[in-house]
Every structure is written in structure tokens, then in C-alpha cells.
Amino acid sequence: MKAKDFDKKFDDGEDVLKYLELAKARCEEQEQKRVNVDFPIWMIHSLDKEAKRLGIPRQSLIKMLIAKHIEQQRA
């Protein structure tokens, strides 16, 4: 099916899900890429203490803190 035909069906309110390969669908913004970051020992201890307090893994805490900072910078 050509893109213009697909767009017309979508614009007309037709269910277009049957034309999509949902098994191959992915959200590009959610893909992960591994990075290595070196932290001083004191910072790791602080991160671990806070992660334990919140009951989450260190990696989750780091992601949360970075995401919060990025959102604040966007505002």
C-alpha cells in the first residue's frame, strides 16, 4: 500500500492497524544505549545510600536524577 493510500484511510477514520507490522514497531526515543561513567567513590556511596532509602537500584536513581535535571533545563 502506498503511503498516500494509508494516510487517506487514517484521515477517513478507518482502522489502519491491520496494515501495520506491530511486531516490528519500536519507539526510537525508548531505545537504550549503554554508556560508562566513572564516579568518585564518595558519590557512589551517596548514590547507594539514597537508592537504598528509596528502595530502588543505583542505576534507576541515576536515570531519575539525570531525567529530572534535563526536564528542569527544558523548562
C-alpha positions as CSV (number, residue, x, y, z in Angstrom):
1,M,0.0,0.0,0.0
2,K,1.3,3.4,-0.9
3,A,1.7,6.0,1.9
4,K,-0.9,8.3,0.4
5,D,-3.5,5.5,0.5
6,F,-2.6,4.7,4.1
7,D,-2.8,8.4,5.1
8,K,-6.2,8.7,3.4
9,K,-7.6,5.6,5.3
10,F,-6.2,7.1,8.5
11,D,-7.7,10.5,7.8
12,D,-11.0,8.9,7.0
13,G,-11.0,7.3,10.4
14,E,-10.5,3.7,9.1
15,D,-8.8,1.2,11.4
16,V,-5.3,1.1,9.9
17,L,-3.7,-1.3,12.5
18,K,-4.2,-4.2,10.2
19,Y,-1.8,-2.6,7.8
20,L,1.0,-2.3,10.3
21,E,3.6,-4.8,11.4
22,L,3.3,-4.2,15.1
23,A,5.8,-6.9,16.0
24,K,8.5,-4.7,14.4
25,A,7.2,-1.5,15.9
26,R,9.6,0.3,18.3
27,C,9.8,3.7,19.9
28,E,13.1,5.3,18.9
29,E,13.2,7.5,22.0
30,Q,13.0,4.5,24.3
31,E,15.9,2.5,22.8
32,Q,18.7,2.1,25.2
33,K,22.4,2.6,24.7
34,R,25.0,1.6,27.3
35,V,27.4,4.3,28.5
36,N,30.2,4.1,31.0
37,V,30.6,6.8,33.6
38,D,33.2,7.0,36.2
39,F,32.1,8.4,39.6
40,P,34.3,9.2,42.7
41,I,33.8,6.7,45.5
42,W,32.1,9.3,47.8
43,M,29.5,9.9,45.1
44,I,28.8,6.1,44.7
45,H,28.4,5.8,48.4
46,S,25.9,8.7,48.4
47,L,24.0,7.3,45.4
48,D,23.8,3.9,47.1
49,K,22.6,5.4,50.3
50,E,19.8,7.3,48.5
51,A,18.9,4.4,46.3
52,K,18.6,2.2,49.4
53,R,16.4,4.8,51.1
54,L,14.1,4.9,48.0
55,G,14.2,1.1,47.6
56,I,15.5,1.2,44.0
57,P,18.7,0.2,42.2
58,R,21.5,2.7,41.8
59,Q,21.1,2.7,38.1
60,S,17.4,3.7,38.4
61,L,18.3,6.5,40.7
62,I,21.0,7.8,38.3
63,K,18.5,7.8,35.5
64,M,15.9,9.6,37.6
65,L,18.3,12.3,38.6
66,I,19.5,12.9,35.1
67,A,16.0,12.9,33.7
68,K,14.9,15.4,36.4
69,H,17.9,17.7,35.6
70,I,17.1,17.5,31.8
71,E,13.5,18.4,32.4
72,Q,14.4,21.3,34.6
73,Q,16.8,22.6,31.9
74,R,14.0,22.4,29.3
75,A,11.6,24.4,31.5
